[in-house]
């Protein structure tokens, strides 16, 4: 071992150091010699440090005053011939302002460039807070194929404070150096490395997993500098028998076999080819295929065939005459004529000019970005609408208008201001609307016009594919916009299948694998969706367009995927018909969000009567809707609706940490809807900092609501209020300090139970507070229907003033002495009895902090009130709160509430006028058995209904 290290050291010296002015001592022209500086247009600062360098006098400073700023000192060098990697080292320290180790401050980035100085890859590593000089050593980066230059960037990354750098080093390494230490090269390549939460999907199947799909998707993590992989799947652990399934020179990170696997034990591994070392294999992972696993093999290669005739998207050339007959004389006649009339009204209107490039300033950039997509979407929507009118009717005015818009929007420079990598919104929209519009009006173009449109369309499709592969999306799908672009690229692949066949076939194979083995990033097989109802509605529209375009063009049916089979229930439970609030996530969460068309589509696809019932509540009938191409495609079958009375009234979506509790799912006027969220995804993308928060709608009225507005992503109001914890019915402290933002700000549902009498669930949001709290546990028991008991257990290392937030549409009535808050609406009311802590201070306001100030032309009419129940605590406290929603005309006496406290329990007893009682009791911490009277229980919570004579009528039989 010592000999190997010695040989490695000698080999390293053979190439020598690449960097100049490594210790930052030489200065000229206001910068370090040989070094450049950049703030990446964020406002970060690159400075020259004097005095106190690790060695010598000077050192490099990178500073950020805000968490939106970054800066770096940069040096680029030519790689010596024969170098296949670099070893990077150096010293850094962070300023006292950088105290939180969860933040990414100190960072190194290594960029690789080809002979034309084009960037071909980058790697980035982050380092912990260190107020004293700390060494980085032996950071090895593999050079990608074609790299001739390497660039080191020493960073301070999006964190208030500074990082200082000194004595940095970049040494080139050849093949011989790596060959002396195979285990090191495995580590450098990242073979079997642990997934980074929020960046990588986990290995699939995981070692020891019993799979639910046959065959399962096989996923692994990207390896540094690797363009192709090997995959082996076999019944024998040494991969030696005839059952071996193998892929060689495979470009992606997900694969699904096209034949089901025999039931029983299987093994799999992946590998990379390394010059002079051969194939370096991952460890062998073992999985079990049960006999009852859902059989769903990947389509065989011969299924990926698209007709050369047009149209190709949604409607085939052979099916077009029948479709036009329906529009002329059949069930589409009335809506098709209405569609043509609408198009004729805006035909010839002035079209928006190609937008300017986005400004560099971050705040101005966000506003310009929002303004541009609000301006460019409508005329592009009309492009598809006009083309659809032509597809259905052949109307010449509609066809000419669609063609005019196609030529206009595809005339924009695909490398210009609407390029995918600069401004993705118009880039996405022109592809989504334009590919369909061009395909449906193809016969109207001259050969020269077709060549221009297809060239632009192809270049834009290439950019989407480059963007997806650069992530790579097949193992890093956690970016919202990319999650819709996969469908747009899939449709482009169908539209261009015979025009750029080699590329289009690759795109289509890739996208179908994404849908088969990766999609969705924001949910799971239970159908849950982490980004909230509004984004579910939009993203299911994007996804279903590709799913149906693919089915109609090739016969491949992705809708059979369990997620698509179950996700209609996410909206059925979260936002039933005629709901008036739509928590959680970006969108108008305090207002209605309905999805009758999406529920209609899923109902037809899966012959589901409950989803059909949802659509029927809005009188949605796909058979007569010419405005929706999805309705046109799916209108051949109508599903008989059935009210959701014979299914569970409460649903847990474990994949996204959501519980939806209902009293009567089928009747909004009698329903009490309680939604509770504690998500394993943390607070990212369009999700909010709202672990362990709840919302209540009852008898058709919004009672406990989420608040704030979504004026544009990341605006001061959106960032500091709308997605903050204080904007929800949750817990903060010391004047609104709430949960963190980011992947680590997680919650988790720790308990769930449902029967006809009780719902019991709990969430742990401790991690979401980022170490500021020792415990943040919320437990809820819904005594069905309408008695909701909440216990919050909060612990801290330092005294804090805790705040229980309640939000409503109207000003709340507060009885400070009794600790009772009342919310009243025209059809319903709700009381909140705060039993613990005994001393509370209530504050109420109708102001946002900060308010919505942009866009100035959008008046916010929605009024919202915010109440805090504040309690000072030394090191721990408990909120015990009872919520009682009731109809406004319910004159029956409310139960008398009695606080229950003993050495073993905390809880409440509700006594009704007839003498019957309900007891909800929570065990205290560190207690083995909870005792109330003759009732003893070893579960975390117990609830019992007693008849007037004291006999037990119902009990929470939670395991």
Helices and strands as residue ranges (DSSP letters): H 2-15, E 27-28, E 31-32, E 36-38, E 45-50, E 58-64, E 70-78, E 85-94, E 106-113, E 119-126, E 134-142, E 149-157, E 161-173, H 175-179, H 182-189, E 209-214, E 218-219, E 229-234, E 245-250, E 254-255, E 264-274, E 278-281, E 285-295, G 301-303, H 317-329, H 333-346, H 362-393, H 396-409, H 424-440, G 442-444, H 447-471, H 482-495, H 501-517, H 532-554, G 558-560, H 562-566, H 568-574, H 596-605, H 609-616, G 622-624, H 629-634, E 650-653, E 658-662, G 668-670, E 672-677, E 693-698, E 701-704, H 716-717, I 718-722, G 725-727, E 731-733, E 748-754, E 758-764, G 766-769, E 775-783, E 787-795, E 800-808, E 813-815, E 820-824, E 828-836, E 841-845, E 865-873, E 876-887, E 896-901, E 905-911, E 917-923, E 930-932, E 935-937, E 941-946, E 952-955
